[in-house]
Amino acid sequence: MIFNKSTTNSKAHPTPEQTPYQLMGGETAVRALANRFYDIMETAPEAKALYAIHPLPLDAIRQKFFEFLSGWLGGPALFEEKYGHPRLRARHMPFTVNEQLRDEWMFCMNKALDEVVTDKLLREGIRQSIGQLASHMINC
């Protein structure tokens, strides 16, 4: 779980019965988040360096990101079923991930979250958790 479950009983806070995946709207919303992230990365000048390190076309990476987010947000563990444990830091080691790339990645994710996740508390909880994850990917 990516949030502190004991904060409140508000519908925006995940519980054992309601994961962020479910609160967002399930598969449709999580797929929309993954796709919007890559749409922004493809077009935003603020993500130029990040886009440059991605293999084209982005179809396969969009699907993998959706599968990762599905499990990370408490939905079906699609990525793990196909590829095993995400081991994100190890998977990103072949790439130089510095603060600039992390910031570009977060720029795209923040814009995607703002557009896809309508509940403010849920959006901010996801933003905080995924920001920590993005910072953990820095390897230089």
N, C-alpha and C positions, 0 to 999 in steps of 0.2 A: 504494500500500500504506500502511496506517495504522500499522504497527508497524516497529520496527527488526528486520529479519530476521536479523541476525547474533548476536542475544543468546544463544540456545541452540537445540538441536534438539528441545526439548520439543514434544509435540503441541499445546500451547496457543499456540505461537508460529507465526505465519504464515510460510510459505516461498513461493517462486515456484509450487510445486505445490499448496500448501494455503493458501487465503485465509481471512480471518476469516469470510467468507460460508460457505465450505465447512465450516470448523471448527464454526460455530454449528449447522449442520444444513440449510443451503441455504434455499430459498424459504420453506418452512414456518416455520422459526424466525425468519427476518427479518420475515416478515409478522406473526408473533406478537409480535415486539418492537414493530413499528410500531403494531399495534392495542392492545397493552397500554399503550404510552405514552399514546395518546389516551383509553383507558379511565380511566387515572389522572388525566389532565388534566381530564376531564369531572366527576370526583367528588371530587377532593381540594381541601379548602379552601386548602391551600398553593399551589394553582395558579389561584386565582380570577381574578387579573388577566390571566394568560396565556390562560385559557379565554375571557375576555370579548372578546379581539381576534380570535378565530377565527370564520370564517363557518360558519353552521350550515345544514344538517346537516354532520357531519364526514366523511361518506363519501368525498368527493372528495379531501380533504386527507389522509385516512388512506392512500388509494391512492397519492397523490403521494409521501408520506413513505416508504412501502414501496419505491416505485420508486427514490427517491433512495438509501435505505439499501442497496438491492441493489447498486448500482454502487459506492457509497462503501466498502462492505465487501468489494469485490472480486468480486462476482457480476455477472450481466448488467447492462449499463448502460441499464436501462429508462427512467430519467428522461431521460437524454441523447437516447435514440432518439426520444422523444416531444416533448421541449421544448427540446432543445439543452443547452449547458453550463449547469450549475446556477446559476452566478453568484450564490451564496447571499447575499453581502453586498448586492449590487445589488437582488436580489429582496426583501430585507428592509428596504431604505431607506424605503419608504413608511410603515413602522411605527416608532414610538419604541421602540427596544430598549435598555433600561437594565440595570443590574446586577440589579435586582429581577426583571425578566422572564427574564433569563438564569438566575438562581437557581431560579425557578419551573420553567423548562424543564428544568434539570438535576435538580431534585427528581423530576420525572416520569420522566426518562430513567434516573436512578439506580435508582428503584424497578422500572422495567420491566426493566432489565438484571439486577437481582438476581433477578427472577422467571423470566426467559427464558434467560439465558446461564448454563449450569451450571458451566462450567469457570472457575475463579477467575482464573487468569492471563489467559485470553482476555477475560473480563469486565472486569478491571482495565485491560487494554490499550485496549479499546474505550472505557471510561469516561474514561481520560486523553485519548485522541485526540478524542473528541467534546466533551469539556470545553473543550479548546483551540478547537475550532470554534465552540462556543457563545459563548465569550468574544470571538471575532473578530466576532461579529454585533452586539456593542454599538456603537451609533451615536450615542449622546448622553452 
